[in-house]
Amino acid sequence: MSGIIMRGSDWVPLRGIDQRRLSEARLQAHHAVQWLARAARAYVPPQPDDGHTNLDWDGALGGFATHPLKDGAWLSLKITDLTLALHVGGGSTHVQSFSLDGRPDAQARQWLSEQLGARGLDAHALDAPSPYEMPAHPVSQGAAYGPAGLSDALAELAAWFDNAGLSLGSIQRQMIGRKLAASPARCWPHHFDLATLTTLPTRNADATGYVGAGLSPGDEYYDEPYFYVSVYPEPDPAALPACQRSGIGICAISWRPLRRLIRSSRPRTNRPRPMISCGPRSTARSRS
């Protein structure tokens, strides 16, 4: 993206892990981060837009962290080894940590209930049903997590989020510099994407416009990481400038609010959802 400059010392090189291993790492991390989402829904003061459930990417931690719970404590998940931690105060101080390696969700639930119950929080609130469906994976059926066998893939996944945090932070600062309201980059645990949202004026005084920019680590549509840009309300395609094509790029236009994609791989013809997709055919990691 034009105008975005990253210091070489900050950018984490991507090694190009086998896609099947990276996908498995993503799925295990996505399921593991739901413990942070469960705790947030149960113990973080609610916000109208469900913003209380979103998560901060902490580069120093190498993982995600919740907003403060009702008692000021907060939970984190370190992506590289899928370790949960309950923190008190600032910094990295924590009461206790729990590795998910070789353990199923039932044991994670038991550990969390003990830790939170000891702080006077109702552990049963963790059992509230999720408002969304999760991608299928054996851990949802009682299988144990296995991060020890995915250390390289989990490190690659963490590098994607770390680099995205740098890029999206730069975008947010540019938007603020243009006197626009842009949110910090946050992870939404439903889709497991990290994104910043800019609020824009619209011609209709009663409506609000948004442009989102973010990273998805992969999903059921594209099983690899990709960056995206989303637009709402959707513009009229007929009013847009002609799509410029080249021998190494792609460009396709259709619509779905807040899920437009800037894609770094070849397009697929059997897309079940609409999108804006533009980018070179080489993968993002080959350009890093």
Disulfide bonds with the S-S distance in Angstrom:
Cys243-Cys251 1.69
